Amino acid sequence: MGSQLGNAGLLLVNTLINIYLFLLMLRFLLQASRADYYNPISQSVVKITQPAVGPFQGFLRPIGSFDLATLAAGFLIKAVSIIVILQIAGFGIPPIVGAAIGAVAALANAILKIYFFALIAMIILSWVAPQASHPAALLIFQLVEPIMAPVRKVIPPLGMIDLSPIVVFIGISIVDGVVVGSLTRAAGVSGALVGL
């Protein structure tokens, strides 16, 4: 019974860390896509993640629109959490390289999940409220546009039908299966430790 409670506790901690990592990668993607910084949702994400990102901002400057401080914070939090969770679960301390590869897989997984959910939300919004002016709707469109625009150049909309989201979904699925899957196996950690 105690072991089951301990496992449930570790699962809860891992889930909370993955949710925070999700928010960190959302902050990274919002800045990379040059989304509206003053949008209330953007401001909330920045406030929630600033305690983790702040210490890295002193020495890691952004490269263009890529915020290295946010990536570093996410990487460190996830790598340390993998080491601590495996240690508490009784698997011993994993190799540092394995924890680092697992953290990279977790970052990639979080980014892919954000795009996946944002694309679904964008498709639903384009059907039910194509001219929506809600801050969340505007942010979703700003977030997905950098990945949709190159695909639309290759596959333009056919009248009212836009096939580009299907291509992007296939791309996300391939990257998730091949890249994230390979990194997770190379890290030698459970898939549950890597993603939501």
Secondary structure, DSSP 8 states (H G I E B T S, - for coil): -HHHHHHHHHHHHHHHHHHHHHHHHHHHHHHHTT--TTSHHHHHHHHHHHHHHHHHHTT---BTTB-HHHHHHHHHHHHHHHHHHHHHTTS----HHHHHHHHHHHHHHHHHHHHHHHHHHHHHHHHH-TT---HHHHHHHHHHHHHHHHHHHHS--BTTB--HHHHHHHHHHHHIIIIIHHHHHHHT--HHHH--
